[in-house]
Amino acid sequence: MAHPLLSVPGKAKRGEIVEIKALIQHEMETGFRVTNDGKTIPRDIITEFLCKYNDEEVFRAQLFPAMSANPFLSFFTTATESGTIVFEWSGDNGFFATASASISVE
């Protein structure tokens, strides 16, 4: 089960550059490790992260097996209007998680 932690400023001035942070709990199994009896542990990673601000894409990242467990992403966007910031993670084995946060722009 994924448990995202988000950091989005609650308030910002119009035109202000704001930092957005997202962390999600996920083991990110690479598919390269083996068990004690030599069986390969199947790959299970998050492959894509997407962030939308009022339905407009502001950040996208592709993730690969070299990404650490519990991936943390930080990026910047410009506060244009009050609204919702939506985060989406998708990956192997049908993994999908979403979360959102509100921002008030003055």
C-alpha positions as CSV (number, residue, x, y, z in Angstrom):
1,M,0.0,0.0,0.0
2,A,1.4,3.4,-0.9
3,H,1.4,6.2,1.6
4,P,2.3,9.6,-0.1
5,L,3.6,12.5,1.9
6,L,3.2,15.9,0.2
7,S,4.6,19.3,0.8
8,V,2.6,22.1,-1.0
9,P,2.5,25.6,0.4
10,G,-1.0,26.4,1.6
11,K,-0.8,30.0,0.4
12,A,1.3,31.8,-2.2
13,K,1.3,35.2,-4.0
14,R,0.4,35.2,-7.6
15,G,3.5,34.7,-9.7
16,E,5.6,33.3,-6.8
17,I,7.8,30.3,-7.5
18,V,6.8,27.6,-5.0
19,E,8.5,24.3,-4.2
20,I,6.5,21.1,-4.4
21,K,7.7,17.9,-2.7
22,A,6.3,14.4,-2.9
23,L,7.4,11.2,-1.2
24,I,5.7,7.8,-1.6
25,Q,6.4,4.6,0.3
26,H,7.2,1.9,-2.1
27,E,9.9,-0.8,-1.9
28,M,11.0,-0.4,-5.6
29,E,12.2,-3.9,-6.1
30,T,14.7,-3.8,-9.1
31,G,14.2,-7.3,-10.4
32,F,18.0,-7.9,-10.2
33,R,18.1,-9.4,-6.7
34,V,17.8,-13.1,-6.0
35,T,16.5,-15.1,-3.0
36,N,18.7,-17.4,-0.9
37,D,17.6,-20.3,-3.1
38,G,18.6,-18.4,-6.3
39,K,15.2,-17.4,-7.6
40,T,14.9,-13.9,-9.0
41,I,12.7,-11.5,-7.1
42,P,10.3,-10.0,-9.6
43,R,10.7,-6.4,-10.6
44,D,8.2,-4.1,-8.9
45,I,8.9,-0.4,-9.4
46,I,7.1,2.9,-9.9
47,T,7.7,3.8,-13.5
48,E,6.1,7.2,-13.8
49,F,5.2,10.2,-11.7
50,L,2.9,13.0,-12.9
51,C,1.9,16.3,-11.2
52,K,-1.0,18.5,-12.4
53,Y,-1.9,22.0,-11.2
54,N,-5.5,22.7,-12.0
55,D,-5.5,19.9,-14.6
56,E,-2.4,21.3,-16.3
57,E,0.7,19.1,-16.3
58,V,3.6,20.9,-14.5
59,F,6.0,18.0,-13.9
60,R,6.5,14.5,-15.1
61,A,9.3,12.0,-14.4
62,Q,10.1,8.5,-15.6
63,L,11.6,6.3,-12.9
64,F,13.9,3.3,-13.4
65,P,15.2,0.4,-11.3
66,A,18.1,2.5,-10.0
67,M,15.7,4.7,-8.1
68,S,15.8,4.3,-4.4
69,A,13.0,2.8,-2.3
70,N,10.4,5.4,-1.1
71,P,11.1,7.8,-4.0
72,F,11.3,11.5,-3.1
73,L,10.8,14.2,-5.8
74,S,11.1,17.9,-5.4
75,F,10.4,20.5,-8.1
76,F,9.2,24.1,-8.6
77,T,6.2,25.7,-10.3
78,T,4.7,29.2,-10.5
79,A,1.6,29.9,-8.4
80,T,-0.9,31.2,-10.9
81,E,-4.3,30.7,-9.3
82,S,-5.9,29.0,-6.3
83,G,-6.7,25.3,-7.0
84,T,-5.7,21.7,-6.6
85,I,-2.4,20.0,-7.2
86,V,-2.8,16.4,-8.1
87,F,0.0,13.8,-7.9
88,E,-0.1,10.4,-9.7
89,W,2.3,7.5,-9.5
90,S,2.0,4.4,-11.7
91,G,4.2,1.4,-12.1
92,D,4.6,-2.3,-12.5
93,N,1.9,-4.9,-11.7
94,G,-0.9,-2.4,-12.1
95,F,0.4,-0.1,-9.3
96,F,-1.4,3.3,-9.2
97,A,-1.6,5.9,-6.4
98,T,-2.9,9.4,-6.3
99,A,-3.0,12.2,-3.9
100,S,-3.9,15.9,-3.9
101,A,-3.3,19.2,-2.1
102,S,-4.9,22.6,-2.3
103,I,-3.1,25.9,-2.8
104,S,-4.6,29.4,-2.2
105,V,-3.1,32.1,-4.4
106,E,-3.5,35.8,-3.4
